[in-house]
Amino acid sequence: MFDESQEPTIAAIATPPGPGGIGVIRVSGSRASSLLTAVFHPTNRRRGLRSHQFCHGLIKDPESGTMLDEVLAVYMQAPKTYTREDVVEIHCHGSYLVLESVLALLLRLGAELAAPGEFTKRAFLNGRIDLTRAEAVMELLEANTPARVDMARTQLGGGLHDVIMAIRHRLLACRAVIEVAIDFPDEDVEIIDPQAMIEQVSHEVLTPLQDLLEAADKGRIYRDGISVVILGRPNVGKSSLLNSLLREERAIVSAVPGTTRDTIEEMLTIGGVPVHIVDTAGIRESAEAVEEIGIERARAKLGQADLVLFLLDATSGITAEDEVLRQALPAKPVLYVVNKIDIVEDYRVDDYHLKLADAPLVAISAKEGDGIAALEQAVYELVTGGDQWDPGHEVVPNIRHQAALQKARQAGSRVVDGLSIGLPPDLVAIELQAALDHMGDIIGETTTEDVLDLIFQQFCLGK
């Protein structure tokens, strides 16, 4: 635990801006209790403040006697707090002006404004949580899908930490044997059994590391999402499809070609995957100047897409204009979507499969909503590979963890190689320590200060 006496007492508004029923101000540090005593006047003065019990009263400016708000306040004595320091929470009415006035009073009396993520950083530095749990707090705050919430909960519950610690335990056991061999090089008894250690590192270190890396790859789309672009010539129903997927009238729908003159971007969720969907201007050769700008933006978005929904019109089939667009497609996954099947009596899906060389294809009516569920399922299968994978019950490392895991796995592979060719124990020990250090980076034991600053700067104020 770092020296609390050297750290300032910090304060911040812990609830988001805007009106609400309650707004919370959080204070942490050695002066938290004295600050509360200076400004808080309990309704029941004989009762006084008791740790971890709410108390009703008034916040008053000790100099002017001005009443700022009627509040509930709670003092929580260390170490049974979020930061393992003394913590105070003042629950005010949810007016941001009221909250700012109470915070300003605390700052005037000697508290310092907390930096983004500073409360959670103190919880980490004081040993209450490891770095993976600290990052999970931020992930939970930023979660915009149920799947991301579940992933954050698993990590916050210690899922990743526990797996990392199990792997580190195996590495430490190997290092202990190696160090004995280094300390007693002249012993007649063979201290290291190279083959047994190779099997131990392979099965108990490299295999779980690979499992984590594969989970990180699978979980990336659930955490970061994908970009999907709706592409097609004018008036094939792109805006109608966007509206149908969003279940709302987001884009203007008209029979006039060229109605959409700019990209329209929205977020939705398909099978737990965040989808950034882009409706583009219909691409055609003869377009007026304003429409041409929209077409150029459509081409730019196409280059950034993870998946293209290529919309075709069932009333006209695949036209020469469609073929020109198809030939210009970048090397991206494409799902062909045949629209307007509600107004075509003799629609035959086999004809399209034949012309599109059996490319993935779904038939829909964007106007009536027919086939939309099948389209969403097809999108999900294309971006996930069809795996029935539940991110809420998996340990899913983030990109920082992934980089450290890859380095740890490389070091572990060098341990196996070194044992296989009979390298001296001191050289094998170097690689074992490297693997341990990379694992330590994940949980925060060996993470550098600049990396810690970068992680916690991404938090919001008050957390």
N, C-alpha and C positions, 0 to 999 in steps of 0.2 A: 504494500500500500504506500502511495506517495505521501509526503509529509503535508498533512492538511493545514498545519499552521502556516505554511508558506503560500497557501492558495487563497485567493480572495473568495469572499462569499458572493455567489452569483445569483441573478434573478432574471426572469423573463416571463412574458405572457406565453402560456402553454397551449392556448386554444386558438383556432384560426380566426382571422379578421372577419368582421361582419356581425350583425346582431344575433343574439342567441339567448337562451334561457339563463345560462351560466357561463362565465368566463373564469379561467383559472390562471393565477400567477404562482409560479414555482420559485422557491428560493432554496439554495443548497450551500452549505459551508458552515464554518465554526460560529459565525455570527447570526445564523438563521433565527435562533430562538430569541436573541436580544433584539433583533430587528422587529420581530413580530410583537414582542412585549412593548416596544416603543410606540407602535402605531395602533395596536389592537386593544379595544376596550370590551371585555366580555360582558354579556348581559348578566350572568351570574358570577359576580366578582369573587365570591367565596370559593367557588369551585376551582378556578384557576385552570391552567393548561395542563393536560395530561397527554402523554405520548400516545399517538395513534388514535386519538379521540377528537371528533369534531366539536367545535365550540361556537356558539352564536354570539355575535357582537357587532361593534361598529369599528370602521377604520377612520381614525382622526389624525390630522396633522398635529404633531406634538407642539409645534411652535404657535400656530394660529388657532388651534382648537377646531378647525373646520372639519366637519364630517364629510368624508368622501363616499362612503357606501356602507350599507348593511350587508354583512358577509357571514359565511361559515369559514372558520379557519381551523387548520389542523397542524400540530407540531409532531414531527416523527423523529425520535431520537436515534442517532447512529448506534449500531450498524444496521439495524433492521429497516433500511430505506433503499430507494432506487439507486442512490449514489454511494451508499455506505457512509455518508456524511449526515449531519443534522439537516433535515429537510422540513420546509414549511410550505404549505399550499394555502392560498387565500382564494376562496370561491366567491367571486363577486357576481353582481348582475351582468348580463352579457353585453352591455354597451362597451364598445371599444374605447370610447372617450373615458369612461369610468376606469377601465383597466389601465389605460395609459396614465391616468392621474395617480393611481395607486402605485404603479411601477415607478413613476417619476419620483414619488415620495421615498420609496425604498432606495432608489439610486442616490437621492440627495443625502440620505442618512448613512451612506457608505457601501451599499451593495454595488457590484459591477454588473453591467449588462452581459448576460451569457452569450457566448459565441454560438453559431449554429452547431447543434449536436454536442454541446459541452456537457450537459447532464449525463448523456449516455457515455461520453468519453471518460468522465469521472467514474462512472460505474465500471467501465472496463479497466481503467488504471488502478482502481481500488480492489480489483479482483472479484467483483460480483458476477461479471459475465466475461466470457472470452470474446475475441474479435468476431467470430462467426455469429454469435448471438447479437452483438452490437449491430452488425450489418443487417441482421434479420429484422431488427426494429425499424430500420429505414425502409427495408423492402415491404414490411407490413404497412407502413404509412403511405407508401407509393403504390400499393397494389390496386390495380384497376380491373381485375377479374377474380372470380372465386378461386381459380387455379393458383394464381399468384398469392392469394391470401393463404391457401393451404400450404404452399411451398414455404412461405415465410414462417408460418406456425411451426412446421416441422423443424426448420433451422433454429427458430427461437427456443424450441423445446430441447435443443442440444443434439439433434439428429446428426448433423455434420461433425460437430465436435466429438461426439462419441466414436464415430467411425475413424476419425483422424487419430484420436488417442489410442485406439486399438492397434492401428498400424504402427504408431510411434512406439508402443510397448514392445512390438515384435522387433523393431529396429534396435531398440535399446538392449534387448536381450542378446541380439547378435553382437552388438558393440561390446557388451560386457565380456563375452567369450573372446573376442578379438583382442581386447585390452589385456586379458590374462595371458594370451599368447605373446603379446608384445613385452609384457613385464617378465615373463619367464621363457626366454627364447631357447635356453639350453636344456630344458626338461626333456627326458627321454619319452615321456608319455605324450602322445599326440593330443594336443588340446583342442584343435579345430578339426571337425569332421567336414571337409569341404562339400561333399555331396549332400549331407544332411542340411547344411546351412543353405546351399543352393536351393534345395527343395523348399525350405522354410521361407526364404526371401521370395521365391517365385510364387508360392501359393498364398502366403500370408501377408505379403507386401505388394508385389507387382499386380497380382490378380485384383485385389480390392481397389488399388489405384486405377487400374484400367476400368473397372466398373464405375468408379466415380467420374472418370473422364467421359465415358459413354453417357452417363446420366446428365452430365453438363451439356453435351451436344444435343441430347433429346430435349432437355429442359429449356434450351435457349429460346425456342420459339414461344414457349409459354411465358417466359419472362420478358423477352424483347419484342415479341410479336412479329408479324410479317406485313409486307406491303403488297397489296393486290391492286392491279390497274384494270379497269374495264375499258376495253378497246373495241373499236369497230367503226365502220363508215357511218355517215350521218343517218339519223332516223331509224336505227335498228332497235332502239329501246334501251339504250344505256342508262339514261336517267330513270326510266321506269324500273330497271333492275336495281339501281341504287336505292330507290325508294322502297322497293319490295324487301330488300335485304335489311334495311334500317327499320322497317315497319312504320315509316312515317313519310310524309310528303316533303322531302328535303330538297329535291331538284325540280325545276320547272319542266313539265312534260308538254310537248307540242308536236303536232304533225309537220311543222315547218322545219326542214333540215337546217342545221346550224344553230339551233336554239341555245345549246350549251356552248359558250364561247370561251370558257376558262375551266380549269380543273376545279372540281368540288371534292373536298377531302373530309372524310368522317372516320370515326372509330366504331368498331363493333366487335363482338366476340363470337367465334365459331368453334364449338367443341372445346371451350376453355382457352382457345388461342386468341390473343388480341390481334385484330386485323385492322390495319390502316388502309382503307379502301379509297380509291381515287376514280371518280367519274371524269372522263376526258372529253374534250371536244371531238366531234366526229371528224376523222381524217379524210380529206379529199383534196384533189389537185386544184380545182377552181374555187378559191375562197377569197372573200374580201379581206382587207388589211387587218381589221380587228379580229376576225375569226382566225386568220393565219397565225396571229400571236398565240391564240389558244391552242392551235394545232402544234406549234413549236413546243409549248409547255407540255402538251400531251406526250410528245416524243421524248422530252427530257424525263418525265415521270416513268416512262416505259423503261428507260435505262436503269432506273433505281428499283424496279419491281422485283419481288420474289416470285410472283405468279401473275400471269396474264389471263384474264377472262376475255376471250375473243368472241364477241357477240355476232351472231349471224341471224338473218331474217328468214324465217320459214316461208314467208310469202313469195320470196324471190329466189331462194336457194343460194348457192355459192356463186357470186357474181365475179366478173372480171376485176371489179374494184376490190372485192374481198381478197382475190388472189394476189393483187399487187401489195395489199397490206400484209398478207401472210409472208410473202417473199422478203419483206422488209423487217420482219420480226427479229429481234436480237435473240441470242441463245439463252432463252428463259423457258421455264416450264409453262406450258400453255394448256388451258382447259377451254375447249370450244363449247359455246352455249348457244343453242338454237332457240330463238325467241319467237313468240307469236304463234305457237302451235294451236292456240285456241281458235284461230281464224283460218286454219288450213285443214281441210278435210282429208286429203290424201297424203299427209306427212308420213314419210318413211325414213326411219333412223338409219337403216342399212345403206341408203344412198349416201348419206353424209359420211358414215364410217368408210365407205369405199373411196370417196374422194379425199378424205383426210388421212388416209393410210392408217385407219384404226387408232387415231389419236384419241385421248380422253374427251368424252363428249356427253353433254347433258341437255335434255330438251325441256324448255320451260315456257310458261306464260307469265311474264313479269307483271302484266296488267291484272291477271286473275290470281296470281300467287301459286299457280300450279307448278310443281317441280322444284320449288325453292328449297325444300328440305333436302331433296336429292342433290341439288347443287351444293348446298352447304356441306353435306357429307362427302361429296367428291373433292371439294376444296380441302377439307380436313385430311382426307386420305392422301392427297397429293403432297401436302406440306409435312405430314408426320410419317409418311411411308406406310400408313395403315396400321401402325402399332397400337394395340390397346394398352396404353400406358397412362397410369394415373399419377400425375406429378404431385398430388397431395399426399401420397403415401411413399414418396421417394425422397432420398437425399439428393438435392440438386445444387451442385456448386455453381457459383457465379464466375464471371470471366477472370477476376483476380485469383480466385481459388484455382481455376483451371490452369492458369499459367504456372502457379506453384506446384500443382499436381504433376504437370508434364515434366518439370525440372526434377521433382522427387523421383518420378518413374525412371527418368534417364540415369539419375545417380544410382538407383536401385539396380538397373540393368548393368551398370558398370561394376557394381559389387558382384553380381553373378558372373560376369565375364572374368573379373579378377580372380575369383575363387576357382573358376574353371581352368585357368592357365597357371595357377599356383603363384599369384603375386604375393609378395611379403605382406604380413598382417598390417603393418603400418600404412601401406598404400590402400589396402582395402578399408581400413578405418577412416581414411580421408573421405571416401565416397559414402560410407555409412553416415558420417557426420553431415555431409552435404545434404543427403536425403532428409535427415532429421531437421536440419535448418530450414529446408523448404517447407516441411510440414509445420514447423514452428511459425513460419510466416503466415500460414492460414489462420491459426488460432490466436496469433498476436504475440507469441513468446519471443520471436526474433524479428518482428516487423519494425522497420526503421521509422523514425519520427516523422519524416516528410510524407511517407505513405499513410501513416495514421492521420496526419493533418488533412490529407486529401480525402480520406474516407469520411471523416466527421464533418468536413466542410459541406458535404452534400446533404446533411440533415437540415431540418427546419429549425427555427428558433424555438426554444422552450422544450426541446427533446434531446 
